[in-house]
Amino acid sequence: MRISAGESITQTIPIINETNSTWNMKIYQETNKPNANWFAYDQGMHVGANSEANYSITFKPRWMDTA
């Protein structure tokens, strides 16, 4: 993926549940990484039994400066 600083891009990921059970998912990200705050996403989602749901994550890098 390639993007300019200050712009954002969203990736949609299909989550397919082919089981007879409902999935209640929690999404975690390592927050001790230097660029962790460049991502925006829902921290949880629900996928019903035998169904599909889309999960979106947005990447928005900060502006970069040179000294």
Biopython code that builds the backbone (N, CA, C, O; Angstrom):
import numpy as np
from Bio.PDB.StructureBuilder import StructureBuilder

atoms = [
    (1, "MET", "N", (0.847, -1.160, 0.000)),
    (1, "MET", "CA", (0.000, 0.000, 0.000)),
    (1, "MET", "C", (0.897, 1.229, 0.000)),
    (1, "MET", "O", (1.922, 1.265, 0.681)),
    (2, "ARG", "N", (0.511, 2.205, -0.750)),
    (2, "ARG", "CA", (1.285, 3.438, -0.834)),
    (2, "ARG", "C", (0.331, 4.619, -0.669)),
    (2, "ARG", "O", (-0.729, 4.671, -1.292)),
    (3, "ILE", "N", (0.734, 5.575, 0.193)),
    (3, "ILE", "CA", (-0.120, 6.728, 0.459)),
    (3, "ILE", "C", (0.755, 7.904, 0.868)),
    (3, "ILE", "O", (1.804, 7.723, 1.486)),
    (4, "SER", "N", (0.322, 9.099, 0.523)),
    (4, "SER", "CA", (1.042, 10.308, 0.902)),
    (4, "SER", "C", (0.687, 10.702, 2.327)),
    (4, "SER", "O", (-0.415, 10.426, 2.800)),
    (5, "ALA", "N", (1.626, 11.347, 3.007)),
    (5, "ALA", "CA", (1.379, 11.834, 4.363)),
    (5, "ALA", "C", (0.205, 12.799, 4.355)),
    (5, "ALA", "O", (0.064, 13.614, 3.444)),
    (6, "GLY", "N", (-0.624, 12.702, 5.366)),
    (6, "GLY", "CA", (-1.783, 13.568, 5.476)),
    (6, "GLY", "C", (-3.030, 13.027, 4.797)),
    (6, "GLY", "O", (-4.127, 13.526, 5.046)),
    (7, "GLU", "N", (-2.888, 12.021, 3.946)),
    (7, "GLU", "CA", (-4.035, 11.389, 3.300)),
    (7, "GLU", "C", (-4.379, 10.115, 4.058)),
    (7, "GLU", "O", (-3.600, 9.652, 4.892)),
    (8, "SER", "N", (-5.538, 9.555, 3.770)),
    (8, "SER", "CA", (-5.918, 8.311, 4.424)),
    (8, "SER", "C", (-6.410, 7.312, 3.391)),
    (8, "SER", "O", (-6.841, 7.676, 2.297)),
    (9, "ILE", "N", (-6.335, 6.047, 3.768)),
    (9, "ILE", "CA", (-6.838, 4.970, 2.918)),
    (9, "ILE", "C", (-7.518, 3.958, 3.829)),
    (9, "ILE", "O", (-7.029, 3.663, 4.919)),
    (10, "THR", "N", (-8.645, 3.432, 3.377)),
    (10, "THR", "CA", (-9.396, 2.455, 4.160)),
    (10, "THR", "C", (-9.397, 1.119, 3.438)),
    (10, "THR", "O", (-9.645, 1.040, 2.235)),
    (11, "GLN", "N", (-9.117, 0.082, 4.194)),
    (11, "GLN", "CA", (-9.134, -1.289, 3.673)),
    (11, "GLN", "C", (-10.298, -2.010, 4.343)),
    (11, "GLN", "O", (-10.421, -1.993, 5.568)),
    (12, "THR", "N", (-11.146, -2.639, 3.545)),
    (12, "THR", "CA", (-12.260, -3.417, 4.066)),
    (12, "THR", "C", (-11.904, -4.895, 3.950)),
    (12, "THR", "O", (-11.511, -5.375, 2.887)),
    (13, "ILE", "N", (-12.050, -5.602, 5.060)),
    (13, "ILE", "CA", (-11.682, -7.010, 5.128)),
    (13, "ILE", "C", (-12.943, -7.823, 5.412)),
    (13, "ILE", "O", (-13.589, -7.610, 6.438)),
    (14, "PRO", "N", (-13.308, -8.754, 4.522)),
    (14, "PRO", "CA", (-14.479, -9.584, 4.803)),
    (14, "PRO", "C", (-14.143, -10.644, 5.856)),
    (14, "PRO", "O", (-13.115, -11.316, 5.769)),
    (15, "ILE", "N", (-15.016, -10.780, 6.842)),
    (15, "ILE", "CA", (-14.893, -11.813, 7.864)),
    (15, "ILE", "C", (-16.048, -12.787, 7.634)),
    (15, "ILE", "O", (-17.216, -12.422, 7.770)),
    (16, "ILE", "N", (-15.712, -14.021, 7.286)),
    (16, "ILE", "CA", (-16.720, -15.022, 6.930)),
    (16, "ILE", "C", (-16.819, -16.051, 8.050)),
    (16, "ILE", "O", (-15.850, -16.736, 8.376)),
    (17, "ASN", "N", (-17.990, -16.141, 8.620)),
    (17, "ASN", "CA", (-18.258, -17.103, 9.682)),
    (17, "ASN", "C", (-19.096, -18.239, 9.103)),
    (17, "ASN", "O", (-20.293, -18.075, 8.867)),
    (18, "GLU", "N", (-18.475, -19.371, 8.879)),
    (18, "GLU", "CA", (-19.178, -20.538, 8.321)),
    (18, "GLU", "C", (-19.590, -21.525, 9.414)),
    (18, "GLU", "O", (-19.909, -22.679, 9.126)),
    (19, "THR", "N", (-19.582, -21.071, 10.662)),
    (19, "THR", "CA", (-19.967, -21.941, 11.771)),
    (19, "THR", "C", (-21.409, -21.661, 12.182)),
    (19, "THR", "O", (-22.029, -20.710, 11.707)),
    (20, "ASN", "N", (-21.930, -22.501, 13.067)),
    (20, "ASN", "CA", (-23.281, -22.312, 13.587)),
    (20, "ASN", "C", (-23.293, -21.459, 14.849)),
    (20, "ASN", "O", (-24.323, -21.339, 15.512)),
    (21, "SER", "N", (-22.152, -20.866, 15.179)),
    (21, "SER", "CA", (-22.034, -20.027, 16.372)),
    (21, "SER", "C", (-21.799, -18.573, 15.982)),
    (21, "SER", "O", (-21.182, -18.279, 14.959)),
    (22, "THR", "N", (-22.300, -17.679, 16.813)),
    (22, "THR", "CA", (-22.056, -16.253, 16.631)),
    (22, "THR", "C", (-20.647, -15.934, 17.106)),
    (22, "THR", "O", (-20.197, -16.457, 18.126)),
    (23, "TRP", "N", (-19.958, -15.082, 16.373)),
    (23, "TRP", "CA", (-18.620, -14.633, 16.764)),
    (23, "TRP", "C", (-18.727, -13.206, 17.301)),
    (23, "TRP", "O", (-19.241, -12.315, 16.625)),
    (24, "ASN", "N", (-18.241, -13.002, 18.513)),
    (24, "ASN", "CA", (-18.087, -11.673, 19.082)),
    (24, "ASN", "C", (-16.591, -11.437, 19.181)),
    (24, "ASN", "O", (-15.910, -12.050, 20.004)),
    (25, "MET", "N", (-16.090, -10.559, 18.353)),
    (25, "MET", "CA", (-14.652, -10.381, 18.219)),
    (25, "MET", "C", (-14.203, -9.074, 18.850)),
    (25, "MET", "O", (-14.895, -8.060, 18.764)),
    (26, "LYS", "N", (-13.031, -9.107, 19.488)),
    (26, "LYS", "CA", (-12.368, -7.910, 19.982)),
    (26, "LYS", "C", (-11.067, -7.769, 19.208)),
    (26, "LYS", "O", (-10.321, -8.735, 19.045)),
    (27, "ILE", "N", (-10.804, -6.572, 18.737)),
    (27, "ILE", "CA", (-9.616, -6.314, 17.929)),
    (27, "ILE", "C", (-8.618, -5.545, 18.784)),
    (27, "ILE", "O", (-8.960, -4.542, 19.411)),
    (28, "TYR", "N", (-7.392, -6.026, 18.799)),
    (28, "TYR", "CA", (-6.323, -5.401, 19.573)),
    (28, "TYR", "C", (-5.186, -4.996, 18.656)),
    (28, "TYR", "O", (-4.958, -5.614, 17.616)),
    (29, "GLN", "N", (-4.489, -3.971, 19.044)),
    (29, "GLN", "CA", (-3.308, -3.513, 18.326)),
    (29, "GLN", "C", (-2.235, -3.211, 19.359)),
    (29, "GLN", "O", (-2.519, -2.674, 20.430)),
    (30, "GLU", "N", (-1.011, -3.560, 19.029)),
    (30, "GLU", "CA", (0.084, -3.209, 19.922)),
    (30, "GLU", "C", (0.225, -1.696, 19.947)),
    (30, "GLU", "O", (0.544, -1.083, 18.928)),
    (31, "THR", "N", (-0.008, -1.099, 21.088)),
    (31, "THR", "CA", (0.016, 0.364, 21.172)),
    (31, "THR", "C", (1.383, 0.915, 21.553)),
    (31, "THR", "O", (1.560, 2.131, 21.628)),
    (32, "ASN", "N", (2.350, 0.038, 21.794)),
    (32, "ASN", "CA", (3.685, 0.522, 22.132)),
    (32, "ASN", "C", (4.560, 0.705, 20.903)),
    (32, "ASN", "O", (5.747, 1.008, 21.026)),
    (33, "LYS", "N", (3.994, 0.527, 19.732)),
    (33, "LYS", "CA", (4.726, 0.746, 18.485)),
    (33, "LYS", "C", (4.671, 2.231, 18.130)),
    (33, "LYS", "O", (3.669, 2.889, 18.409)),
    (34, "PRO", "N", (5.739, 2.776, 17.515)),
    (34, "PRO", "CA", (5.788, 4.220, 17.240)),
    (34, "PRO", "C", (4.665, 4.737, 16.349)),
    (34, "PRO", "O", (4.257, 5.889, 16.499)),
    (35, "ASN", "N", (4.155, 3.929, 15.433)),
    (35, "ASN", "CA", (3.144, 4.401, 14.480)),
    (35, "ASN", "C", (1.754, 3.852, 14.782)),
    (35, "ASN", "O", (0.884, 3.867, 13.910)),
    (36, "ALA", "N", (1.534, 3.373, 15.991)),
    (36, "ALA", "CA", (0.263, 2.736, 16.329)),
    (36, "ALA", "C", (-0.928, 3.672, 16.159)),
    (36, "ALA", "O", (-2.018, 3.222, 15.808)),
    (37, "ASN", "N", (-0.740, 4.956, 16.399)),
    (37, "ASN", "CA", (-1.868, 5.893, 16.309)),
    (37, "ASN", "C", (-2.162, 6.338, 14.877)),
    (37, "ASN", "O", (-2.984, 7.231, 14.670)),
    (38, "TRP", "N", (-1.520, 5.745, 13.906)),
    (38, "TRP", "CA", (-1.803, 6.058, 12.504)),
    (38, "TRP", "C", (-2.984, 5.238, 11.982)),
    (38, "TRP", "O", (-3.408, 5.426, 10.842)),
    (39, "PHE", "N", (-3.516, 4.337, 12.799)),
    (39, "PHE", "CA", (-4.603, 3.460, 12.383)),
    (39, "PHE", "C", (-5.873, 3.781, 13.150)),
    (39, "PHE", "O", (-5.825, 4.078, 14.344)),
    (40, "ALA", "N", (-7.016, 3.720, 12.463)),
    (40, "ALA", "CA", (-8.317, 3.900, 13.094)),
    (40, "ALA", "C", (-9.168, 2.676, 12.761)),
    (40, "ALA", "O", (-9.230, 2.245, 11.610)),
    (41, "TYR", "N", (-9.821, 2.125, 13.779)),
    (41, "TYR", "CA", (-10.593, 0.912, 13.569)),
    (41, "TYR", "C", (-11.551, 0.725, 14.737)),
    (41, "TYR", "O", (-11.339, 1.263, 15.823)),
    (42, "ASP", "N", (-12.612, -0.048, 14.496)),
    (42, "ASP", "CA", (-13.516, -0.415, 15.573)),
    (42, "ASP", "C", (-12.833, -1.474, 16.423)),
    (42, "ASP", "O", (-12.137, -2.340, 15.893)),
    (43, "GLN", "N", (-13.022, -1.414, 17.720)),
    (43, "GLN", "CA", (-12.337, -2.347, 18.607)),
    (43, "GLN", "C", (-13.118, -3.641, 18.832)),
    (43, "GLN", "O", (-12.685, -4.504, 19.595)),
    (44, "GLY", "N", (-14.241, -3.773, 18.185)),
    (44, "GLY", "CA", (-15.004, -5.003, 18.298)),
    (44, "GLY", "C", (-15.989, -5.127, 17.158)),
    (44, "GLY", "O", (-16.350, -4.146, 16.509)),
    (45, "MET", "N", (-16.413, -6.346, 16.931)),
    (45, "MET", "CA", (-17.425, -6.579, 15.902)),
    (45, "MET", "C", (-18.171, -7.865, 16.197)),
    (45, "MET", "O", (-17.694, -8.721, 16.942)),
    (46, "HIS", "N", (-19.331, -7.989, 15.611)),
    (46, "HIS", "CA", (-20.214, -9.134, 15.789)),
    (46, "HIS", "C", (-20.442, -9.746, 14.403)),
    (46, "HIS", "O", (-20.797, -9.039, 13.460)),
    (47, "VAL", "N", (-20.238, -11.052, 14.284)),
    (47, "VAL", "CA", (-20.512, -11.756, 13.032)),
    (47, "VAL", "C", (-21.461, -12.897, 13.375)),
    (47, "VAL", "O", (-21.104, -13.819, 14.108)),
    (48, "GLY", "N", (-22.651, -12.823, 12.844)),
    (48, "GLY", "CA", (-23.648, -13.858, 13.125)),
    (48, "GLY", "C", (-23.263, -15.206, 12.542)),
    (48, "GLY", "O", (-22.397, -15.303, 11.673)),
    (49, "ALA", "N", (-23.919, -16.238, 13.035)),
    (49, "ALA", "CA", (-23.682, -17.592, 12.550)),
    (49, "ALA", "C", (-23.994, -17.678, 11.057)),
    (49, "ALA", "O", (-24.989, -17.127, 10.585)),
    (50, "ASN", "N", (-23.141, -18.367, 10.334)),
    (50, "ASN", "CA", (-23.316, -18.578, 8.890)),
    (50, "ASN", "C", (-23.556, -17.272, 8.136)),
    (50, "ASN", "O", (-24.440, -17.181, 7.283)),
    (51, "SER", "N", (-22.766, -16.283, 8.463)),
    (51, "SER", "CA", (-22.917, -14.989, 7.788)),
    (51, "SER", "C", (-21.554, -14.349, 7.570)),
    (51, "SER", "O", (-20.516, -14.897, 7.942)),
    (52, "GLU", "N", (-21.590, -13.188, 6.962)),
    (52, "GLU", "CA", (-20.370, -12.452, 6.633)),
    (52, "GLU", "C", (-20.529, -11.012, 7.089)),
    (52, "GLU", "O", (-21.617, -10.442, 7.014)),
    (53, "ALA", "N", (-19.433, -10.429, 7.563)),
    (53, "ALA", "CA", (-19.426, -9.021, 7.942)),
    (53, "ALA", "C", (-18.133, -8.404, 7.428)),
    (53, "ALA", "O", (-17.125, -9.092, 7.267)),
    (54, "ASN", "N", (-18.169, -7.127, 7.177)),
    (54, "ASN", "CA", (-16.977, -6.415, 6.713)),
    (54, "ASN", "C", (-16.362, -5.633, 7.860)),
    (54, "ASN", "O", (-17.059, -4.963, 8.623)),
    (55, "TYR", "N", (-15.054, -5.730, 7.965)),
    (55, "TYR", "CA", (-14.293, -5.005, 8.974)),
    (55, "TYR", "C", (-13.414, -3.997, 8.251)),
    (55, "TYR", "O", (-12.688, -4.359, 7.326)),
    (56, "SER", "N", (-13.473, -2.741, 8.662)),
    (56, "SER", "CA", (-12.700, -1.693, 8.002)),
    (56, "SER", "C", (-11.628, -1.150, 8.925)),
    (56, "SER", "O", (-11.851, -0.954, 10.120)),
    (57, "ILE", "N", (-10.471, -0.915, 8.354)),
    (57, "ILE", "CA", (-9.369, -0.292, 9.077)),
    (57, "ILE", "C", (-8.839, 0.845, 8.209)),
    (57, "ILE", "O", (-8.646, 0.680, 7.004)),
    (58, "THR", "N", (-8.609, 1.990, 8.827)),
    (58, "THR", "CA", (-8.143, 3.172, 8.094)),
    (58, "THR", "C", (-6.713, 3.490, 8.516)),
    (58, "THR", "O", (-6.385, 3.490, 9.703)),
    (59, "PHE", "N", (-5.882, 3.758, 7.537)),
    (59, "PHE", "CA", (-4.491, 4.131, 7.757)),
    (59, "PHE", "C", (-4.337, 5.584, 7.358)),
    (59, "PHE", "O", (-4.643, 5.960, 6.227)),
    (60, "LYS", "N", (-3.856, 6.411, 8.299)),
    (60, "LYS", "CA", (-3.645, 7.830, 8.023)),
    (60, "LYS", "C", (-2.324, 8.263, 8.649)),
    (60, "LYS", "O", (-2.277, 8.598, 9.833)),
    (61, "PRO", "N", (-1.258, 8.258, 7.865)),
    (61, "PRO", "CA", (0.045, 8.667, 8.410)),
    (61, "PRO", "C", (0.056, 10.162, 8.696)),
    (61, "PRO", "O", (-0.676, 10.935, 8.077)),
    (62, "ARG", "N", (0.884, 10.545, 9.628)),
    (62, "ARG", "CA", (1.066, 11.963, 9.950)),
    (62, "ARG", "C", (1.940, 12.629, 8.908)),
    (62, "ARG", "O", (2.568, 11.969, 8.080)),
    (63, "TRP", "N", (1.967, 13.953, 8.968)),
    (63, "TRP", "CA", (2.885, 14.707, 8.131)),
    (63, "TRP", "C", (4.298, 14.476, 8.625)),
    (63, "TRP", "O", (4.527, 14.379, 9.831)),
    (64, "MET", "N", (5.229, 14.390, 7.725)),
    (64, "MET", "CA", (6.638, 14.199, 8.094)),
    (64, "MET", "C", (7.396, 15.490, 7.826)),
    (64, "MET", "O", (7.108, 16.201, 6.864)),
    (65, "ASP", "N", (8.368, 15.788, 8.684)),
    (65, "ASP", "CA", (9.209, 16.963, 8.536)),
    (65, "ASP", "C", (10.666, 16.541, 8.430)),
    (65, "ASP", "O", (11.044, 15.456, 8.874)),
    (66, "THR", "N", (11.467, 17.393, 7.847)),
    (66, "THR", "CA", (12.907, 17.186, 7.859)),
    (66, "THR", "C", (13.532, 18.321, 8.647)),
    (66, "THR", "O", (13.055, 19.455, 8.599)),
    (67, "ALA", "N", (14.584, 18.022, 9.361)),
    (67, "ALA", "CA", (15.204, 19.048, 10.205)),
    (67, "ALA", "C", (16.319, 19.754, 9.439)),
    (67, "ALA", "O", (16.965, 20.652, 9.977)),
]
sb = StructureBuilder()
sb.init_structure("model")
sb.init_model(0)
sb.init_chain("A")
sb.init_seg("    ")
for serial, (resi, resn, name, xyz) in enumerate(atoms, 1):
    if name == "N":
        sb.init_residue(resn, " ", resi, " ")
    sb.init_atom(name, np.array(xyz, "f"), 0.0, 1.0, " ", f" {name:<3s}", serial, name[0])
structure = sb.get_structure()
